[in-house]
Amino acid sequence: MCASCALELGLDLWCDGHAPTGRSALAAVAQLPPEWDVVARLWWVATGEVRLDTLVVPASTPLPADIRAALGR
């Protein structure tokens, strides 16, 4: 689930018994930067979860020069 959906659905995602966990999670999600999805994808590359050739980052996404070079941009 993406951050926007989590924030939109709010505490309805958690049962009453897990509401404190839900509040903590939503507070953390609310602090994510707008480019959180790109950061997550790049983390997956850095940890070896995915390879660069399977990574989908829109060409319009601003990236540091070394990452653009690794992506062949």
N, C-alpha and C positions, 0 to 999 in steps of 0.2 A: 504494500500500500504506500502511496506517495505521501509526502508531508502535507500537501494541500488537502488531500482526502481525509487524512487523519484529523487535521484541524477542523475540517468541515463537519465530520461525524462526531468529534468530541468524545465525551465520556460514554456515549452510547456504544462505543467499541468494547467497553469493559463491563463486567458484571459488578454489582454493588460491592462484593468482597474484594475486588481488585481495583476499585475506584482510586485509592491512593497511588497505586502504581500507574494508573491511567493519567492522573493529574501530573505526575512526575514526567511521564513520557511526553505528554502534550506540551509541557513547559519546555522540555528539551527540543522538541520538534519546532516550536515557535521561535527558537533561537537560531535555527539553521539559516545559513546564508542562501540567497536566491539561487545560487549555482550548486546547491547541495547535491543534485543528481549527478552532475559532472564530477564533482569531488568523489562521490561514492563509486562511480565507474572507474575513475583513475586509481582509487584505493584498491579495487578489485584487480586491476592490472598490476599494481605494485606488489600485491600479495600473491600473485600468480593464479588467482581465481579465474581470470579470463585473459585472453591474449589480445594484443593491440588490434590484430586483424579482425577480431569479432566485436571490438568496441565501437559503439555508435555514438559519436558526439557531433552535433550539428556544426557545420562549417562556420556558422556565424558566432559560435561560442568563443569568447576571448580566452585564449590559453597562453601560458608562459611559452617563450620561444623554444625552450628545449623540449617541451611536450609537443608543440606544433611540429618540430623537426622529427620527433619519434613517430608521429602520426603521418609523416610525409606531406605536411602542408606547408 
